[in-house]
Amino acid sequence: MNVTDIASDPARGEFARAKVVFTLRAPERPGTYPLAAVLLYGTEKASVLGYTTDAQGHKQVRGGFDGGSGRVLFTPVRQIAVRAGEPEAGPAPGAQP
């Protein structure tokens, strides 16, 4: 998931926010599966000192995608149990646009 067209201006005290909602579908086969989420984030592009500009004029995080200024956050890994024969519950509350 990539949220685009958001920007912050720390000098004016304006910080962008985004909310993403999605529906997770369980695996088709019964069993126990690991589940974790990852978030790649950063505020580096809000400051001239924190970004560079590529040949097309787009802001890029200084150091590139896997450079020292990139931040990655992982949730703890949890185990989910998928059982056979249970009826489909439908989408989670709030998942419908």
PyMOL commands that set and color helices and strands:
alter all, ss='L'
color gray80, all
select helices_A, chain A and resi 10-12+44-46+48-50
alter helices_A, ss='H'
color red, helices_A
select strands_A, chain A and resi 31-35+38-41+51-53+59-61+71-74+78-82
alter strands_A, ss='S'
color yellow, strands_A
deselect
rebuild
show_as cartoon
